[in-house]
Amino acid sequence: MTDPATPLRLDALTAVDPATARALRASVDRLAYSYDTTFGADEVEEVFVDSYTQLARTARVTLYLPTLAERLTRERLEALGATRGLIAKRVPEVLFVCVHNAGRSQIAAAFTRHYAGAALHIRTGGSDPGEHIHPEVIAAMKDVGLSLEEEFPKPLTDDILAAADVVITMGCGDRCPYVPGKRYEDWPIDDPDDAPAEQVALVRDDIDRRVRALVASLLPDQVLPPTRTAHS
């Protein structure tokens, strides 16, 4: 979160063109309407502008930035509301963190959503988020019938971290912040970026096994679907 004494506002984004400015204002208005009983309009705008600014730092293509910033802001407001006790936390929250949020953490989140369904709330973040999800990771997950096409690298923010009950770190070392009172696990998994398809598949399958064990520990009564297998 930013310093509340110097809130971020849309009119501070002087580098955006008029069409983008209108799209950003429309996003803020939708968010303010959705959360009008939970957050003030100024705070919604502050979180949105901060989300947009962080995503814009690594984006090569800015066409979809307003939409992605709106999605990220919704995640952050939900997390912030849960932390403050303003939004009910119905299930445990699991946060997967890696350096770029472009490979390992996205794989883990996809498998966890598949195995746990709505019984866990899954978020991801990166200590240094990348521009896009690695294409070789998207292909490896497609091979087991899980899509990452709608996902995108997101920054690890204080509000997202504060809302998590379980934090799984993967290769970010000292850049992964620690907050007392949470369950932490570190999974020593190689970065699949630019690796050959066979190596990416090994990383994927390693994460799959770890996720199944994690879900079983968090949801001991959950009947897990069969392990996803690559198409022949």
SVG drawing of the C-alpha trace seen along z (x, -y; Angstrom):
<svg xmlns="http://www.w3.org/2000/svg" viewBox="-23 -15 41 56">
<polyline fill="none" stroke="black" stroke-width="0.4" points="0.0,0.0 1.0,-3.6 1.4,-6.2 -2.1,-7.4 -0.7,-10.9 0.0,-11.1 -2.8,-9.2 -2.5,-8.3 -5.1,-9.7 -5.9,-9.2 -5.0,-12.8 -1.4,-12.0 -1.1,-9.6 -0.1,-12.4 1.5,-10.0 -1.7,-8.2 -3.6,-9.2 -7.2,-10.4 -8.7,-7.0 -6.7,-5.2 -7.7,-7.9 -11.4,-7.3 -10.9,-3.5 -9.1,-4.0 -11.9,-6.2 -14.5,-3.7 -12.6,-1.0 -12.4,-3.1 -16.1,-3.9 -17.0,-0.2 -14.8,0.7 -16.1,-2.1 -19.7,-1.0 -18.9,2.6 -17.2,1.9 -19.2,-1.2 -20.2,0.3 -16.7,1.5 -14.2,-1.1 -14.3,-4.9 -14.0,-6.0 -10.6,-7.6 -9.1,-4.4 -10.4,-2.4 -8.9,-4.9 -5.6,-4.8 -5.3,-1.0 -6.3,-1.0 -3.7,-3.6 -1.0,-1.8 -2.0,1.5 -1.9,-0.2 1.4,-1.8 3.1,1.4 1.8,3.4 2.8,0.6 6.4,0.9 6.9,4.2 4.2,4.0 5.3,3.9 1.7,3.8 -0.5,1.4 -3.8,2.0 -5.1,4.4 -3.5,2.6 -6.8,1.0 -8.5,4.4 -5.6,6.1 -5.3,3.3 -9.0,3.6 -8.6,7.4 -5.6,6.9 -7.4,4.2 -10.3,6.4 -8.0,9.1 -6.3,6.5 -9.5,5.0 -10.9,8.4 -7.6,9.2 -7.7,5.8 -11.3,6.3 -10.6,9.8 -7.6,8.5 -9.7,5.7 -12.6,8.0 -14.9,6.1 -15.3,9.0 -15.9,12.5 -13.1,15.0 -15.0,18.2 -12.0,20.5 -8.3,20.6 -6.2,18.4 -3.1,19.8 -0.5,17.5 2.1,18.8 5.2,16.6 8.1,16.8 10.4,14.1 8.6,13.3 5.1,14.8 5.5,16.1 6.1,19.9 6.3,21.8 3.7,19.9 1.3,19.9 1.7,23.7 1.1,24.2 -2.0,22.0 -3.6,23.8 -3.1,27.2 -4.4,26.1 -7.5,24.6 -8.0,27.9 -7.6,30.1 -9.2,27.9 -12.0,26.2 -13.7,23.6 -12.4,25.0 -9.3,22.8 -8.8,19.2 -5.7,19.0 -3.6,16.0 -0.2,15.5 2.5,12.8 6.0,12.0 8.8,10.3 9.9,8.9 7.0,9.7 7.7,10.4 6.1,9.1 4.1,12.3 3.8,15.9 6.5,18.0 5.1,19.5 6.8,22.9 4.9,23.0 1.6,22.2 2.3,25.1 3.2,27.5 0.0,26.8 -2.0,27.1 -0.6,30.6 -2.3,31.6 -5.5,29.8 -5.1,26.7 -5.1,23.2 -3.1,20.2 -4.2,18.1 -6.2,15.7 -3.5,15.3 -0.8,12.6 2.2,11.8 1.2,9.7 3.3,7.9 3.4,9.2 1.7,6.5 1.4,6.0 -2.4,6.4 -2.2,9.7 0.4,11.0 -1.4,9.9 -4.6,11.8 -2.8,15.2 -3.0,18.0 -0.4,20.2 2.5,18.8 4.4,21.0 7.7,19.5 9.6,20.8 13.1,19.6 12.7,15.9 15.0,16.2 15.4,13.1 13.1,11.2 10.1,13.2 8.9,11.2 8.1,13.0 5.1,12.1 4.8,13.9 1.7,16.0 1.4,17.6 2.2,21.1 5.3,20.9 6.7,23.5 9.6,23.1 9.7,25.3 13.2,25.5 12.1,25.7 14.1,24.7 12.9,21.8 11.4,23.2 12.1,20.0 13.7,20.9 14.1,24.5 13.5,27.3 10.0,28.8 11.2,32.0 12.6,29.9 9.5,27.8 7.4,31.0 9.6,32.2 9.1,28.9 5.4,29.1 5.1,32.7 7.2,31.9 4.9,29.0 1.8,31.2 3.0,33.7 3.8,30.9 0.4,29.3 -1.5,32.6 0.4,33.0 -0.4,29.4 -4.1,29.7 -4.3,33.0 -2.8,31.4 -5.1,28.4 -8.3,30.3 -7.9,33.8 -11.5,34.7 -11.2,33.6 -11.3,36.3 -8.7,35.2 -9.3,35.7 -6.8,38.0 -3.4,36.5 -3.4,34.7 -1.4,36.5 0.1,35.1 -1.6,35.9 0.0,38.6"/>
</svg>
